[in-house]
Amino acid sequence: MDDFEILAQTIKSQIDKVKDLDDIEKIRVATLGKNGNVTSLMKKISTLPSEEKADFGKKVNDLKLKIETMLSQKAASLKMEMLKSKFLERSLDMTIPGPLKSVGKIHVITQVINECVDVFSKMGFNVVEGPEIESVYYNFEALNTPQWHPARDLHDTFYISENLLLRTHTSPVQIRTMEKQQPPIRIISAGRVYRNDYDATHLPSFFQMEGLAIDRNISIADLKGTLESAIRAILGHDKIVRFRPHYFPFTEPSVEVDVSFEGKKEWLEVLGAGMVHPNVLRNVGFDPDIWQGFAFGMGMERIAMLKYGINDIREFPRNYLKFLRLF
Amino acid sequence: MKLSIEWLKDYVDVDDIQELSEDLTMSGSEVEEIEKPFESIKGVISAKVIDVKPHPNADNLNICSVNDGSNVYTVITSDKSVKRNDFVAFGLADNASDVNGKMVRSVDIRGIKTDGMLFSLEELGLESHSNYVFKFEKPVELGKDIVEILDLDQTVFEIEITPNRPDCLSHIGLAREVATVRRKKLRVPEVEIDIPKGNVSISIESKECIRYLAVKIDGITVEDSPLWLKRRLASVGIRAINNIADITNYVMMETGHPVHAFDFDKIPSSKIIVKNAKGGEEFVALNSKTYTLKGGEILITDGDQILALAGVIGGKDSGISQSTKNILIEVATFDPVRTRKTSKGLNLSTDASYRFERGVDPNDTLYVAKRIVRMILSLSGGKISGMEDLYPKIVKPVVVKLSNKKLSSYMSFTPDPQEVFDVFNMLEMKVSKDQTSWVVEVPTFRQDISQDVDLIEEFARIHGFNNISSIMSMPFIRGNKNKWWDFKNKMRFLLTSLGYFENVNYAFSDPKVKALFGNSFKESPELLNPVSPELSIMRPSLLFNLIDALAYNVKHQESDVKFFEIGKVFEADNELEKISFVSTGKIEPLDYTDKRMGSLLNFKGDLETIANYFHLDLNFTNEKIDGFMNGQCGKIILNGEEIGLIGELTEDIRDFFDIDLAIYACEFDLEKMFKAIRTFEYKPSSQYPVSFKDLSMFVQKGKFQASEIIKLAQNSSEYVKDVKVIDLYTGKGVPVGSYSITIRITYGSMDRTLSEDEIDGAFSKLMELIEKTGIILRKVR
């Protein structure tokens, strides 16, 4: 092995150890730079005897080329490595869960009310509202339920004073609407109602939706068609609906409406309805021989329970986040 | 109302129980439950007593050997009337159970072990109290199930009778319904008997006594009723007492007309005077309780002594006893409202009052009287002495006219006239027809029918609501948009998008919580009959229950809670709709890159975000509010009007709810905000670029308000398009008691790009204005 080969070996082992581009440059300066050892060898050529010049010159040139190649190859591989680590640095493990923003939820009762409103609105029912503290007149008397009427047993009433109470149903809104508006009328009214009855299956305050349609020729068949299609839209089109005679002082005839759920044998009551009682129409100054129509009232908690399979009515007023997040 | 199917079959043919249940339910008498009242009686069999001997260790007990046809068993009884060759009902230990499902056990009575026991009628559910074990009157086959021998495999319907149908509170009434639905014949019991007038003296001094009939029967024998009668009463939930009491109950359950029997010899003056109570009188009823009368109650008296509270309950002194010989049977009708007042006033509801307050037919009085007299004569002997029947104002059947037009209009089709006739006729109405209408005379037991629609209901329910086709094309109606309703929903979407969950709390509140808020909220109505003291006032604020719900969640491992509620709050004579929201915990609970805890400033930002959405500018006051931390709360002002409050809650409130975290709360009047919203008109934006200038300054708290500085900047030049806070800082480098605030002013014009001179001029003027106030500017950029 001659001196050139030894020198080439030495430089190669230096280059192999190099970790960054700066060191490459240092080696280039030390070998091929102005005062580099290979450069000094090149300078030496002119001082050599002519017969040695050619051979020496070729060897130096070969060495120079070899070093240049080694340096540029090393530089390229270093650059590649750096790029790779830079990419890794910037990369995101796409499986890391993203930080979430908190978005609240609308209470399930409001959601059910809104859904019912949507369904009835499409059938021409307009949304109205009424007071929760009512007079005995609007809650009972105007609705054909005088004092000492046995039907009052069905409503355990909260009283504020002898004449003021917490409405036991949304039906007073019927009276308030008819007092202000001439037929044709088609309204719905959802809101809070109160009954003094508190146990595992009854809340002292809950939500009802009232509906009223008054026109010249509204029939029991219209009542049936409206409620059947609404109930199916709300609870599912596979549901079977039946109309069972019942009694309410403010409708005549009166019915309760039951729904049958697939796989379940029993009928579940979902609402009460009927043709508006002529006495109620007379109380607001409508002539029952000209105007007639139907009214209905449905419990929103009941609908929510049937819709979502909720089996504890006390979940609604508890407002526990684990429950609220579900809907 | 309990309906015995076996009993019902006396009056109408019944084919199938399920079908019957369906018929009743779908005609308006909803069958809620199908019961088997004696189904718990198991393993009780007929047996013969083959030997009776005294218990060696107890004088009052006998040891009996009984044979059930295959085995001989030992039983011990205290009933000394049990004799050899008696046929009894025997239950083997660990095998037989009584009407309540109680299993017979083998016991050791003073050294003798029993194999079982002898049953009495009490244990079979047929008597309220038995002194003797049950003995068959005639020999029976041994080892036979007692349920079979005594016909105890009974089926009973529990039926919901609506308040308008007192006629259905009876077996005949329900039989009439069944007969009508199925077009079957109704068989009512034959009652022909002659009851001569006389020997009874009645006077009616109460206007609310509609009719009063009394029959005197002499020489009756009070004893046990026959088994069939006991069984029928027991199956409808009435325990047998004695034949007279049982017959009165039986006739009531049969006809729906409550009947009462007096011991005639316990009526001192032998006269009946019906009058109203003055008030203050004391009356000892059959149930042994003493009632002090309020006044106005109808009393059955002998002129001096109160014999019964009319239509509600009999008196103890004049009741039937074992020694009663002569009786006076009352078949009367009393005013429904008066009966209800009496029943409610004394908090005493009985089978009789339940029927009278719904309306009992005075015109069936003679029928009922004859029915009961016949039963008494046949079951307890005796002889009719005479009767009196006072009916001051006869109740006549009403005649109701129903036009064909209205019937067709309600039904949406024209019913077959034959069907209409049949329905009314089966319901015992007298039907005639003219050119345009049905003319129907309604029997007086149907007091619920007085108008045409009542007849429509009769036809509709018997025809079947489910047999009326549905129509799905109601006439067109003009629709309205309810902007207020929509606004509330928009508010809900806004709040939820800010991370708040909607609550729906009770509208009742705890007055103790209200007290913690001092004078912050107005007085609200109080309930006369609350469910509990914690729910005794109507909420004057949504906050109380919202904080309660927040606390409930914090206690159930939820550390970050943001809630809102929209709903009514109540003032003395007003109810208004408000929105409240509360917050505790982190600003972004789910964002692990953002660990900031919520602050009042951030909470207030949520409120202003809402206002901004509706293009509304809110103002705030710094003032003391009860329930909120001093210096960390204020009133919300919109267009110069106070609409609500906001701040951090006091420690007192946190302590009350047992919460150790900062809670921020806000409430405002939703309607006031709604009314302030203006519909926005389109305005084109400027085509020319705008310039921004930032200005930082130290503001001394309590001396200047940020809102004043912003307002100053806004009004400083016509070129100012917008003023925004872009930084807020306290801490190093900021004088104590001050904060550093940076505002960014946007300068621009609709018609050109402003020159640098114009902008600098305006900005310099603003700096001058601010410095004039004494505020120290930090840097200018």
Contacts between the chains, C-beta under 8 A, distances in Angstrom:
chain1	res1	chain2	res2	distance
A	99	B	588	7.7
A	99	B	590	6.9
A	99	B	591	4.0
A	99	B	592	5.3
A	99	B	593	4.8
A	99	B	594	7.1
A	100	B	590	3.8
A	100	B	591	6.4
A	101	B	499	7.3
A	101	B	588	6.7
A	101	B	590	6.7
A	101	B	591	6.5
A	102	B	499	3.7
A	102	B	560	7.7
A	102	B	562	7.2
A	102	B	588	6.4
A	102	B	589	5.4
A	102	B	590	5.1
A	102	B	591	7.9
A	103	B	496	6.0
A	103	B	497	6.1
A	103	B	499	6.3
A	104	B	495	6.3
A	104	B	496	3.7
A	104	B	497	7.6
A	104	B	498	7.3
A	104	B	499	5.5
A	104	B	500	4.3
A	104	B	501	4.2
A	104	B	502	6.7
A	104	B	562	6.6
A	104	B	564	7.5
A	105	B	496	6.1
A	105	B	501	5.5
A	105	B	502	6.8
A	106	B	492	5.2
A	106	B	493	7.8
A	106	B	496	6.0
A	106	B	502	4.9
A	107	B	501	7.8
A	107	B	502	4.2
A	107	B	503	6.5
A	107	B	504	4.6
A	109	B	504	5.1
A	110	B	492	6.8
A	110	B	502	6.1
A	110	B	504	6.8
A	114	B	489	6.7
A	117	B	485	7.7
A	121	B	479	7.4
A	123	B	474	7.2
A	124	B	474	7.1
A	124	B	476	7.2
A	124	B	477	4.3
A	124	B	479	5.8
A	126	B	479	6.3
A	126	B	480	4.5
A	126	B	482	6.7
A	127	B	482	4.3
A	127	B	485	4.9
A	128	B	482	7.3
A	129	B	484	7.9
A	129	B	485	7.5
A	131	B	575	5.8
A	132	B	507	6.8
A	132	B	568	5.5
A	132	B	570	7.9
A	132	B	575	6.2
A	133	B	525	6.6
A	133	B	538	7.2
A	133	B	570	6.7
A	133	B	575	6.0
A	148	B	336	7.8
A	148	B	337	4.4
A	148	B	340	4.9
A	148	B	341	6.4
A	148	B	357	7.9
A	149	B	163	7.5
A	150	B	163	3.9
A	150	B	336	7.9
A	150	B	340	6.8
A	150	B	357	5.8
A	150	B	358	5.4
A	151	B	163	4.9
A	151	B	164	7.9
A	153	B	163	7.2
A	154	B	163	7.7
A	158	B	527	5.4
A	158	B	528	7.7
A	158	B	529	6.1
A	158	B	530	7.4
A	159	B	527	7.1
A	159	B	528	4.4
A	159	B	529	6.0
A	160	B	525	4.7
A	160	B	526	7.3
A	160	B	527	6.6
A	160	B	528	6.8
A	160	B	538	7.7
A	161	B	528	7.2
A	164	B	525	7.6
A	166	B	527	7.7
A	166	B	538	7.9
A	184	B	475	6.9
A	184	B	477	5.4
A	186	B	474	7.8
A	186	B	477	4.8
A	192	B	507	6.2
A	192	B	567	7.6
A	192	B	568	7.3
A	194	B	507	7.8
A	196	B	529	6.1
A	196	B	531	6.5
A	198	B	531	4.8
A	204	B	506	7.1
A	204	B	508	7.2
A	204	B	531	5.1
A	204	B	535	7.1
A	205	B	506	5.5
A	205	B	507	5.9
A	205	B	508	7.1
A	207	B	504	7.9
A	213	B	474	6.8
A	215	B	474	7.5
A	215	B	475	5.8
A	215	B	477	7.8
A	217	B	409	5.8
A	217	B	475	7.7
A	218	B	474	6.9
A	219	B	409	6.2
A	219	B	410	5.7
A	219	B	411	6.5
A	219	B	412	3.8
A	219	B	471	6.9
A	220	B	410	5.8
A	220	B	411	6.1
A	220	B	412	6.7
A	220	B	460	6.3
A	220	B	465	7.1
A	220	B	468	5.5
A	221	B	411	7.3
A	221	B	412	3.7
A	221	B	413	7.7
A	221	B	468	5.7
A	221	B	469	5.9
A	221	B	470	5.8
A	221	B	471	4.1
A	222	B	412	7.2
A	222	B	471	5.2
A	222	B	474	5.3
A	224	B	465	7.3
A	224	B	468	6.4
A	224	B	469	7.8
A	224	B	470	4.1
A	224	B	471	7.4
A	225	B	470	3.8
A	225	B	471	4.5
A	225	B	472	4.1
A	225	B	473	7.7
A	225	B	474	7.6
A	226	B	472	7.7
A	226	B	474	6.6
A	228	B	470	5.4
A	229	B	472	5.9
A	242	B	466	5.7
A	243	B	465	3.7
A	243	B	466	5.8
A	244	B	25	6.3
A	244	B	26	6.1
A	244	B	28	7.6
A	244	B	30	6.8
A	244	B	465	7.1
A	245	B	26	7.2
A	245	B	27	6.3
A	245	B	28	3.6
A	245	B	457	7.4
A	245	B	460	7.5
A	245	B	461	3.9
A	245	B	465	6.4
A	246	B	28	6.7
A	246	B	30	7.7
A	246	B	162	6.3
A	247	B	28	7.4
A	247	B	162	3.4
A	247	B	163	6.5
A	247	B	164	4.8
A	247	B	165	7.3
A	252	B	451	7.6
A	252	B	453	4.4
A	252	B	454	6.1
A	252	B	456	7.6
A	252	B	457	5.5
A	253	B	410	7.9
A	253	B	453	7.1
A	253	B	456	6.2
A	253	B	457	3.5
A	253	B	460	5.0
A	253	B	461	6.7
A	253	B	465	7.9
A	254	B	457	7.4
A	255	B	465	5.6
A	275	B	410	6.4
A	275	B	453	6.7
A	275	B	456	7.8
A	277	B	453	7.0
A	278	B	451	6.0
A	278	B	452	8.0
A	278	B	453	5.8
A	288	B	453	7.9
A	289	B	406	7.7
A	292	B	409	7.1
A	292	B	410	7.2
A	316	B	504	6.6
A	317	B	504	6.7
A	317	B	505	6.1
A	317	B	506	5.6
A	318	B	549	7.7
A	318	B	552	7.1
A	319	B	501	7.9
A	319	B	503	4.4
A	319	B	504	7.1
A	319	B	505	6.4
A	319	B	549	4.1
A	319	B	552	7.3
A	319	B	553	7.6
A	319	B	563	7.1
A	320	B	552	6.8
A	320	B	553	6.3
A	320	B	556	6.6
A	321	B	501	6.5
A	321	B	553	5.2
A	321	B	558	5.0
A	321	B	561	6.9
A	322	B	556	7.8
A	324	B	501	4.8
A	324	B	502	7.5
A	324	B	503	7.9
A	325	B	501	7.7
